Amino acid sequence: MATVQLRRYELVPDELDAFVAWFPRIVPVREKYGFRVLFAYLDREQNQFVWAVAHDGDFEAALEVYNASPERAAVFADQPKRVAEMHLSYVEPLVG
């Protein structure tokens, strides 16, 4: 069974559209390291971005390798801070 991490970002004011335009660049990098993006939703009214990512193996070990990867570094290079606050948690399905 996959481990699923729910990621909720409170975005920096006026950075929402730039973040949304940038986000698709990170998805293939995540996928290269065995992660799957399950969903991504934007809440413009609350200036929040909520998404979930899954991994079938050791999530923390894969995350460590991903975080240290040159591909991730390249995608984040020259990016201003767009996430004011990040809330991360592991979740489990209740339906489906």
Backbone as a chain_set.jsonl record, in Angstrom:
{"seq": "MATVQLRRYELVPDELDAFVAWFPRIVPVREKYGFRVLFAYLDREQNQFVWAVAHDGDFEAALEVYNASPERAAVFADQPKRVAEMHLSYVEPLVG", "coords": {"N": [[0.841, -1.187, 0.0], [0.505, 2.208, -0.766], [2.197, 5.045, 0.632], [0.769, 8.085, 1.516], [1.122, 11.524, 1.283], [-0.29, 14.452, 2.393], [-0.247, 17.733, 1.313], [-0.393, 21.008, 2.176], [-0.321, 24.277, 1.216], [0.082, 27.581, 2.228], [0.044, 30.338, 0.373], [2.326, 32.973, -0.572], [1.132, 36.267, -0.599], [0.024, 37.566, -3.706], [1.596, 35.825, -5.188], [0.354, 33.613, -6.111], [-0.566, 32.982, -8.808], [1.887, 32.816, -10.147], [3.031, 30.683, -8.786], [1.267, 28.606, -9.497], [1.764, 28.502, -12.246], [4.399, 27.631, -12.189], [4.327, 25.135, -10.851], [3.744, 22.716, -12.498], [6.289, 22.087, -13.44], [7.623, 20.725, -11.442], [6.408, 18.272, -11.174], [7.224, 16.122, -13.063], [9.768, 15.688, -12.035], [9.312, 14.795, -9.444], [8.013, 12.414, -10.18], [10.091, 11.004, -11.404], [11.495, 10.117, -9.222], [9.879, 8.223, -8.154], [7.471, 9.092, -7.059], [3.947, 9.816, -7.066], [1.687, 12.221, -8.133], [-1.354, 12.676, -6.756], [-3.533, 14.397, -6.662], [-4.185, 17.883, -7.204], [-5.2, 20.91, -5.99], [-6.446, 24.217, -6.168], [-7.212, 26.88, -4.065], [-8.37, 29.75, -4.479], [-9.708, 31.722, -3.038], [-8.859, 31.396, -0.385], [-6.196, 31.593, -0.775], [-4.629, 29.279, -1.068], [-2.896, 26.228, -1.823], [-3.422, 22.903, -2.366], [-2.334, 19.601, -2.298], [-1.696, 16.114, -3.014], [0.697, 13.557, -2.636], [2.005, 10.397, -3.494], [3.845, 7.416, -2.62], [5.128, 4.22, -3.304], [7.105, 2.811, -1.991], [9.587, 3.169, 0.553], [8.769, 6.034, 1.854], [10.043, 8.205, 3.213], [12.783, 7.693, 2.76], [12.875, 7.857, -0.037], [12.103, 10.5, -0.302], [14.255, 11.826, 0.832], [16.294, 11.267, -1.039], [15.161, 12.445, -3.315], [14.965, 15.16, -2.439], [17.657, 15.827, -2.357], [18.389, 15.774, -4.972], [19.817, 16.75, -8.156], [18.035, 17.483, -10.132], [15.766, 18.435, -8.777], [16.93, 20.617, -7.492], [17.53, 22.188, -9.725], [14.965, 22.853, -10.674], [14.053, 24.432, -8.609], [15.865, 26.489, -8.609], [16.613, 29.917, -8.619], [14.026, 30.62, -7.91], [11.67, 32.641, -6.319], [10.567, 32.95, -2.879], [7.554, 31.456, -2.531], [5.798, 30.093, -0.998], [4.279, 30.686, 1.94], [3.614, 29.331, 4.258], [3.771, 25.933, 5.161], [1.994, 22.938, 5.421], [2.235, 19.665, 6.284], [1.258, 16.267, 6.176], [0.787, 12.771, 6.829], [-1.645, 10.741, 5.369], [-4.586, 8.615, 5.306], [-6.817, 6.595, 3.349], [-10.4, 6.782, 3.59], [-12.644, 6.181, 2.182], [-13.414, 4.447, -0.881]], "CA": [[0.0, 0.0, 0.0], [1.281, 3.444, -0.897], [2.148, 6.095, 1.64], [0.254, 9.315, 0.91], [1.374, 12.744, 2.036], [-1.115, 15.608, 2.054], [0.578, 18.936, 1.385], [-1.215, 22.216, 2.081], [0.542, 25.454, 1.206], [-0.46, 28.931, 2.266], [0.938, 31.021, -0.564], [2.668, 34.379, -0.372], [0.208, 37.109, -1.363], [0.411, 37.976, -5.066], [2.453, 34.816, -5.819], [-0.47, 32.458, -6.438], [-0.53, 32.654, -10.239], [3.249, 32.408, -10.492], [3.21, 29.337, -8.248], [0.479, 27.697, -10.344], [2.485, 28.364, -13.517], [5.637, 26.9, -11.918], [4.093, 23.799, -10.283], [3.903, 21.578, -13.424], [7.711, 21.772, -13.647], [8.119, 19.831, -10.394], [5.742, 16.964, -11.248], [8.06, 15.065, -13.645], [10.905, 15.425, -11.153], [8.752, 13.903, -8.417], [7.75, 11.108, -10.799], [11.379, 10.34, -11.636], [11.922, 9.523, -7.963], [8.894, 7.238, -7.718], [6.277, 9.689, -6.467], [2.795, 10.087, -7.931], [0.803, 13.294, -7.679], [-2.71, 12.139, -6.786], [-4.407, 15.518, -7.005], [-3.707, 19.225, -6.856], [-6.313, 21.851, -6.019], [-6.163, 25.608, -5.837], [-8.283, 27.605, -3.385], [-8.023, 31.168, -4.666], [-10.308, 32.538, -1.979], [-8.023, 31.282, 0.814], [-4.795, 31.696, -1.201], [-4.011, 28.012, -0.696], [-2.68, 25.168, -2.799], [-3.474, 21.635, -1.641], [-2.081, 18.478, -3.18], [-1.277, 14.878, -2.359], [1.715, 12.805, -3.356], [2.103, 9.033, -2.974], [5.028, 6.624, -2.963], [4.884, 2.818, -2.958], [8.187, 2.266, -1.17], [9.925, 3.911, 1.763], [8.508, 7.432, 1.502], [11.068, 9.095, 3.77], [14.046, 7.452, 2.053], [12.719, 8.42, -1.384], [12.059, 11.955, -0.149], [15.629, 12.276, 1.076], [17.001, 11.21, -2.323], [14.535, 13.477, -4.153], [15.354, 16.49, -1.954], [19.076, 16.05, -2.653], [18.632, 15.564, -6.403], [20.137, 17.921, -8.975], [16.835, 17.882, -10.885], [14.956, 19.275, -7.89], [17.665, 21.876, -7.321], [17.384, 22.976, -10.957], [13.598, 23.379, -10.761], [13.894, 25.464, -7.586], [16.865, 27.545, -8.786], [16.133, 31.263, -8.967], [12.608, 30.793, -7.598], [11.448, 33.38, -5.07], [9.732, 32.254, -1.897], [6.137, 31.58, -2.875], [5.019, 29.401, 0.024], [4.447, 31.356, 3.229], [3.525, 28.316, 5.299], [3.562, 24.6, 4.606], [1.442, 21.967, 6.362], [2.424, 18.334, 5.711], [0.834, 15.16, 7.03], [0.503, 11.508, 6.161], [-3.08, 10.483, 5.461], [-5.041, 7.306, 4.859], [-8.147, 6.692, 2.743], [-11.558, 6.318, 4.347], [-13.593, 5.654, 1.195], [-12.834, 4.112, -2.183]], "C": [[0.886, 1.252, 0.0], [1.137, 4.326, 0.341], [1.734, 7.371, 0.926], [0.528, 10.482, 1.846], [0.478, 13.846, 1.491], [-0.273, 16.846, 2.304], [-0.328, 20.152, 1.172], [-0.301, 23.422, 2.242], [-0.302, 26.717, 1.317], [0.524, 29.765, 1.459], [1.171, 32.478, -0.18], [1.686, 35.217, -1.19], [0.827, 37.551, -2.687], [1.348, 36.983, -5.76], [1.661, 33.602, -6.3], [-0.362, 32.065, -7.903], [0.858, 32.207, -10.683], [3.529, 30.997, -9.976], [2.491, 28.314, -9.117], [1.178, 27.473, -11.68], [3.753, 27.523, -13.337], [5.395, 25.437, -11.556], [4.251, 22.641, -11.276], [5.363, 21.2, -13.694], [8.229, 20.755, -12.626], [7.552, 18.42, -10.523], [6.624, 15.891, -11.89], [9.288, 14.73, -12.795], [10.456, 14.5, -10.028], [8.574, 12.495, -8.983], [9.039, 10.322, -11.033], [11.863, 9.606, -10.387], [10.841, 8.646, -7.331], [7.647, 7.777, -7.061], [5.182, 9.841, -7.518], [1.991, 11.232, -7.328], [-0.622, 12.787, -7.854], [-3.739, 13.193, -7.152], [-3.716, 16.812, -6.619], [-4.881, 20.177, -7.037], [-5.846, 23.226, -5.566], [-7.395, 26.216, -5.193], [-7.911, 29.086, -3.439], [-8.527, 32.032, -3.517], [-9.448, 32.544, -0.71], [-6.532, 31.392, 0.511], [-4.003, 30.44, -0.799], [-3.904, 27.072, -1.887], [-2.59, 23.875, -2.001], [-3.247, 20.507, -2.631], [-1.655, 17.271, -2.364], [-0.303, 14.153, -3.265], [1.85, 11.439, -2.679], [3.413, 8.391, -3.411], [4.786, 5.204, -2.468], [5.954, 2.21, -2.06], [8.349, 3.034, 0.125], [9.848, 5.405, 1.439], [9.643, 8.338, 1.961], [12.412, 8.918, 3.065], [13.995, 8.05, 0.655], [12.724, 9.942, -1.328], [13.459, 12.52, 0.064], [16.432, 12.309, -0.229], [16.478, 12.298, -3.254], [15.007, 14.873, -3.736], [16.802, 16.831, -2.279], [19.388, 16.004, -4.149], [18.976, 16.858, -7.142], [18.932, 18.398, -9.786], [15.939, 18.788, -10.044], [15.628, 20.632, -7.706], [17.496, 22.769, -8.539], [16.0, 23.6, -11.063], [13.384, 24.514, -9.76], [14.877, 26.626, -7.745], [16.202, 28.846, -9.221], [14.637, 31.453, -8.748], [12.48, 31.596, -6.307], [10.596, 32.544, -4.118], [8.27, 32.514, -2.231], [5.233, 30.907, -1.851], [5.313, 30.062, 1.369], [4.464, 30.351, 4.368], [3.16, 26.99, 4.662], [3.062, 23.676, 5.714], [1.501, 20.598, 5.692], [1.945, 17.285, 6.701], [0.632, 13.915, 6.185], [-0.959, 11.173, 6.415], [-3.39, 9.075, 4.964], [-6.459, 7.432, 4.314], [-9.235, 6.168, 3.681], [-12.632, 5.741, 3.431], [-12.833, 5.312, -0.072], [-11.715, 3.198, -2.039]], "O": [[1.897, 1.31, 0.7], [0.098, 4.344, 1.0], [2.269, 7.706, -0.13], [0.211, 10.438, 3.035], [0.482, 14.139, 0.295], [0.337, 16.996, 3.363], [-0.95, 20.3, 0.12], [0.393, 23.575, 3.247], [-1.277, 26.892, 0.587], [1.695, 29.883, 1.82], [0.329, 33.12, 0.447], [1.435, 34.907, -2.355], [2.014, 37.867, -2.758], [1.85, 37.289, -6.842], [2.242, 32.661, -6.841], [-0.087, 30.903, -8.201], [0.981, 31.307, -11.513], [4.189, 30.207, -10.651], [3.053, 27.266, -9.436], [1.178, 26.353, -12.191], [4.134, 26.782, -14.243], [6.196, 24.579, -11.927], [4.862, 21.637, -10.907], [5.631, 20.083, -14.138], [9.166, 20.01, -12.912], [8.157, 17.468, -10.031], [6.767, 14.818, -11.304], [9.785, 13.604, -12.839], [11.144, 13.533, -9.7], [8.939, 11.508, -8.344], [9.061, 9.102, -10.873], [12.558, 8.594, -10.485], [10.878, 8.362, -6.134], [6.836, 7.003, -6.551], [5.463, 9.977, -8.709], [1.656, 11.207, -6.143], [-1.05, 12.501, -8.972], [-4.702, 12.913, -7.867], [-2.786, 16.826, -5.813], [-5.482, 20.239, -8.11], [-4.978, 23.366, -4.705], [-8.501, 26.083, -5.717], [-7.226, 29.601, -2.555], [-7.846, 32.96, -3.081], [-9.324, 33.571, -0.044], [-5.7, 31.298, 1.413], [-2.891, 30.517, -0.276], [-4.706, 27.116, -2.821], [-1.786, 23.76, -1.076], [-3.888, 20.457, -3.68], [-1.302, 17.382, -1.189], [-0.451, 14.135, -4.487], [1.813, 11.335, -1.453], [4.006, 8.765, -4.423], [4.3, 5.0, -1.356], [5.711, 1.181, -1.429], [7.373, 3.491, 0.72], [10.756, 5.963, 0.823], [10.147, 9.147, 1.183], [13.104, 9.902, 2.802], [14.955, 8.678, 0.208], [13.285, 10.598, -2.206], [13.797, 13.576, -0.469], [17.161, 13.266, -0.49], [17.258, 12.991, -3.907], [15.403, 15.675, -4.582], [17.137, 18.002, -2.457], [20.541, 16.179, -4.543], [18.484, 17.93, -6.791], [18.821, 19.585, -10.093], [15.416, 19.786, -10.539], [14.969, 21.67, -7.759], [17.337, 23.982, -8.399], [15.868, 24.746, -11.492], [12.627, 25.447, -10.027], [14.729, 27.648, -7.075], [15.333, 28.853, -10.092], [14.038, 32.353, -9.337], [13.117, 31.264, -5.307], [9.985, 31.553, -4.519], [7.811, 33.656, -2.214], [4.024, 31.135, -1.848], [6.435, 30.01, 1.872], [5.226, 30.493, 5.324], [2.344, 26.929, 3.743], [3.63, 23.634, 6.805], [0.884, 20.392, 4.647], [2.188, 17.39, 7.903], [0.345, 13.991, 4.99], [-1.452, 11.306, 7.536], [-2.576, 8.434, 4.298], [-7.222, 8.285, 4.768], [-9.016, 5.238, 4.457], [-13.436, 4.911, 3.854], [-11.74, 5.826, -0.309], [-11.104, 2.808, -3.033]]}, "num_chains": 1, "name": "protein.A"}
